[in-house]
Amino acid sequence: MQAKREFRSRDDTEVAVLDALVDRRGEGMTVFELRSRVDTDIDGLEDALADLKRDGLIDAESREDRTLIKPADRVVPDPAEGVDEGEQSFVGWLREQIGL
C-alpha cells in the first residue's frame, strides 16, 4: 500500500519511507528495518525521518528497548475509498489495452 497521493510529491526518500511505514502501519518499523527497505544511506534516511517528523507525518514510540516508527493516521489511505481518482486499476488498464 502506498501513502496518500497528497504526500507523494515529497522527496523520493521521504516517499519511500512513508510507503514502507504504511505497509507496516500496525506494528511499525525500527530504523534498521527502514534502512533495509529504503534505498538510501543512513544520512539520507536520517534526514528524511527528521523532515517527516517535523511535518507531523510520522510518530515514534518506545517499546521495551527499541523505538518504533509509524505513519501518522492522515498519511494512511482509507481502504474503503478504493483507487484514487486519476489512478487506474490494473484490470481497468488491461481492459483499455485489449479494447473491452
N, C-alpha and C positions, 0 to 999 in steps of 0.2 A: 504494500500500500504506500502511496505517496502522500506527502504533506499537501495541504490545501493549495490550490492554484495561486492564491494571493501571496504565498510565501515562496514561490518558485522563481521569482526574479532576483533573488539574492545571489551572493557569491556561490560558485559551484560547490565548494567545500561545505558551506553552510547548508545548502540544499541536500547534499549527500548525508550530512549529519541528521537533518530533520527527517529525511526518508528512513534512515536506519532506525531512528528513535520511534517513528510512527509504526514501523513494523513490529517493534518490541515494546509498545506503549504500556502493556500491563506489567511487565517485570522490570523495565528499564534496562540500561546498559552502563557498564563501567567505561572509563576512559580507554582501558585496554581493549575491550570489546569493540568500542567505536573505532579505535585505531585499526583493527583488523578488517573493518567493513568500509572504511573511507580511505580513498586513495590520496593520501597526503602525508607529509611528515608530521612529527609531533608538534612542531611550532605552528604549522598551519592549522592543525586540529585545535590547539590551544587558543589561537586567535579566533577561530570560528566559534568555539564554545563561549569565549568571553563576549563576543558580539551578540550571540543568540541569548545569552543570559542577560546582558544589558537591555536588550529589546523585549525581555519577558517572554521569549518563545520556548525556553526550556526551564526545568526545575531540577534541582539537585537535592537528594535526601541521603542522609547517612543511615546505613543499616549495618549493625554489628561493626565489622572492621572495614567496610568498603562504602564508597559513595556511588549511588545510582543516579543516572541522569535520565529524565523522562521529558517528553514533549509537553508543552502547555496544552490544555484542552482545546484552545482555539486553533491549534495547528492541525489537529487530527480531523480528517474529513468524516462526515456523518455517512455511514454506510447506507442509510435509508435514502439518501439523496441520489445515489447511483452515480452514473457517469456525469462529469462536469459538462456544462454547455460548451460547445466547441470541441470537445473530445469525443471521438467516435469509438465505439466498441470494436473489437476485432471482428465480430460477426457482421456488424454494420459495414465495416470496411470491406470484408470479403464479399458481401452481397453486392456492394457497389462495383467491385472489381469484375465480378462474373456476370453482372447485369441482371440480377434477380430483383 
